[in-house]
């Protein structure tokens, strides 16, 4: 029986890059005895199944049956099965329970990536703004205690309580630091014990980048009823400008970043002791801000305005 790897996120930890790479290389992965499961062939991951299971409707059962069929058809030709959706961690353990129950008999492991709380809070804020427009201030959005998913010790405890007989394999997200790029594809393949599949260009697979602070501030002036046009225009801008228009650590005020890390210091201490005893520090302390150049931001803003106006008309 193949091993089952359930990659549940979290959001903003390189999940899009992982999923798109796996989807684009699924035939080669299959030849290398790794089955990458998709429930909708036009989508790179299993988000529709996670959403359907969270709703507890009949669609979820149909999609589970589709997953089981793919595993059954693979037979003895695969050693590993990878099922991925960050929506599972977003919805919580109840969304994964029917799938875990359906896969009983296999060796099952749940993979989840954890990110420094200050960077994660900022990334979630940027995601909210670029998805819906006007969101409010980052100070209110990320104030200590508001985002419950940042308490990682409690988060892992809830998942382990829900699935005591399933392997829970938390990972630490590698932030961009010292000029190096986070390599989410390599991290995933190493975590499932398949480093032999890591491609030479794995670090170049960056997707769903967070826009720089100036772009986000501009998006935050757009009414939420124009969210669809905003999303489309932002997607195209980021595809065109890429890393040059992206920013990390460029929006959260330093005092709020420190307050967030202080608020979660005890939780992080327990997390490291229980899950990462070999790490001298849970998260890298020397994470540098990554900001686009002024000229690039101005060009990206101008390009966004043109695209947004066109898409709003359409």
N, C-alpha and C positions, 0 to 999 in steps of 0.2 A: 504494500500500500504506500502511495506517495505521502510525503510530509505535506501538511497544509500550513501555509504562512498567511495570516490575516493581517495585512498592513492597514492600520486604522487611523493613520495621520501622525501628528495633528496638523491642523491648518498651518500654512506659512512655514513649513519645515522642508521645503523642497519636494513636496508630494507631486506637484504637476510635472516637474522634470522627470521624476522617477516613472510616473505613469505613462507619459508620452513616449519616453524611450522604450519602455517595455512594450507598449502597443505597436510602435513602429518596427520593433524587432521580434515580434511574437513568433514568427515562423522560425527564425534562427534559434530563439530560445527553446522552442519545442524540439528542434533537432538536437539541442544540448540537454534534453530531458527536463526542461522546466516549462510547465504549462502556465501561461499568464491568462487569467480568466477575464473575459469581458461579457457583460450581459446585453450590451447594445453595441454593435460593431462600429457605429459612428462615434462612439465615445471611448476615451482612453482608460476609463476606470469603472468601478461598480457603484458609483453614486446612486443611480436609479434604484438599485436593490436596497442600499442602506436607507434611502428615503422611504421606499415602500414598506420595508420592515418596521421602520419607526412609526408609520401610520397604522400598522397592524391590519392591513387589508389583504385581499386575495392576491393582489399583484405580487406581493412579496413571496408567497408560496410558489407562484409560477416561476419567478426568477431564481429561487433556490433550486427548483427542479431543473432549470436550464444549466445551472452550475454543476449539479450532480451529473447531468448528462455529459457535459464536457469532460469531467473527471473520469467517468465510466468509459467513454469512447477512447480516452488516452490510454486506458488499460495499464499494462506494465511498461509502457514506453516513456514514462516520466517518473522522476524521483521526487520532484518538488512541484507544488501547486501554489501559485501566488494570487491572492485576491486582495485588491486594494481599493480603499475609499476613505478619505479623511472625514467623510460624513458620519462614519461609525463613531469616531471619538466625539464628534460634535453632538450627535444624538444621545450618546451614552450606551451603557452595556445592554439595555433592553433591546436595542436595535440589532445587536449581533447575536443575541441568544438563539433565535430560531435557526440561524445558519450554523452555529456551533453544534446545536442538537442534531442537525441533519448530517453533520460530518463526524459524529461519534464513531469511534473505531479507528480513525486516523490519528497520527501524532499531530497535534495542533499547537501552533505557537502564535501569539498575538504580538505584533510589532508596533511600537509607538515611539515617536521622536519627541523629545522635550527640548524647548528652547529657552534661553535666558529670559526671565520674566519681563525685563524692561524692553528688550528687542521684540519679544512676542507681542506685548501689549501695543507697541507702536505699529507693528505689522498688522495686527487685527484692526486697529483704528484706520489705517490706510486702506485696508481691504473694505471696510464698511463705507468709507467715503467714496472710493472709486466705484463701488457697486451701487450706492444709493444717492450719492450727492450729499446734500446738507445733513450733517450728522451732529454738529455741536463741537465743543472744544475737546481737545485731546486730554486736557486736565480733568474734565469731568468723566470722560469715557474710561480713562485708565487710572482713576484714583484708587489707591490701595484698598483692597477688599471688595471692589466692585466686580472684577472678573474672576469668578470662582474657579475657572479652569486653570488659573495660574498656581493654585495650590497643588503641586504635583504629587506630594506624599499622599494627600487625600484622594487624588485622582486615581493613582495606582492601587490604593487600598480598595476603592470601589470596584475596579475591574477585577482585582484578584478575588474579592468576595463574591462577585458574580460568577466567576469561572475558576474555582479553586483547583480543578484538575486539568487546567489548560496552562501551557507555558506562557508567561508574560515576559516579554523581552524588551524593556525600555532602552532607548538609545538617546544620546545627547547630540543635538543638532550642532554642527560645526559652523560657527559664524564666519563671515568674511573678515579676515584679519591679516595684517601684514602683507597685503597684496595678493593673498591666496583666495581662490574661489571655493565656496562650499561645493562639494562633489557628492550630490545626493544620490546619483546613480550608483557610484562606487560604494557608498555607505549602505545602500539597500542590498546590493549583491553580496557584500561582505557579511552583512547581518544574517542572511539566509544560508551562509556557508558556501556561496558560489563565487569566490573572488576570481576564479578562472574565467568568468564571463565579463569581467570589467573591461570595457573598451578603452583604447588609448586616448580617445577624446571625451571621456566621461565628464571631465570638469567643464567642458564647453556646453553641456546641456543645462541651460538655465532657462526657466520658464516662469511666467506669472510674476515677474519682478515687481517690487513695490516702487511706485513713482516717487520722485524726489519731493521734498517738502513744498516747493513752490507750486508744483502741479497739484498736489493734494489740497493746498490752501485754496487754489482756484476752483477745484472740483467741489469744495465745501460751500461754495456760493451758489451751486446749481440746485434748484428745487428737486425734491425726490421724484416728482412725477416725470422728470426728464431723465430718470436713471438709465433707461435702456439706451438712449442716444449717448449718454455719458460712458457707459460700459463699452459700447462699440468704438467710440472715438479713442478712449484710453487704450483699448486693446491694440488698435492700429498704431497709435503713437509709440507704445512700448515695443511693438514689433519692429518699427522703423528705427528707433533710437537705441533700444536695448539698454545695456548697462549704463550708457552715457546719460540716460534720463532717469535712472534708478537712484534711490537713496535709502540708506539704512543708518539709524542713529542720528538722523538729521532733523528730527521733529520733536521728540520727547524732551521736555525741559530737564536739564541735569538734576535739579532738585527732586523732580518727580521720579526720575529713573532711580535715584538713590533711595527714595522712599519706598518704591516698589520692591527693590532688592532687600531692603531692611525688613519690610513687612513679611517677606517670605523666607527670611534667613533661617528661622527655626525649622520650617517645613523642609527647606533645602538641606539643612544639616541632617535631618532624619532620612531624607531621600538618599543622600550620599552614603550614609552609614548602612542602610539596608540594601540598596540596589547597586551602588557604585563604590564599594569600599576601596578599590584599587586606584581610584582617581584622587590625586592630591587636592584638586578643587573640582567642584561639580561643573561649573561653567567657566569658560576662559575669562580672566579678569581684565585682559588688555584689548578688548574689542574696540576697534577704531571705527569712527563714523565714516560712511561712504557717501559722498555727495557729488552730484553732477556739476560740471562747470557752469558758470553764469551764462556764457554764450549758448551752451547746449540747452539750459533751462528756458531761456528766452525763445529759442527756436522751437522747442517742444511745445511751449505754451501757444505760440503762434500757430503751429501745425494743429494742435488740439482744437483751437477755436474754429479753424476752417473746417475740420472734420465734423465737429459737433454741430456747427450751423447746417452743414449739408445733410447730416443724418437726422437732425431735428425736423428739417423740411420734408425729408422722405418719410 
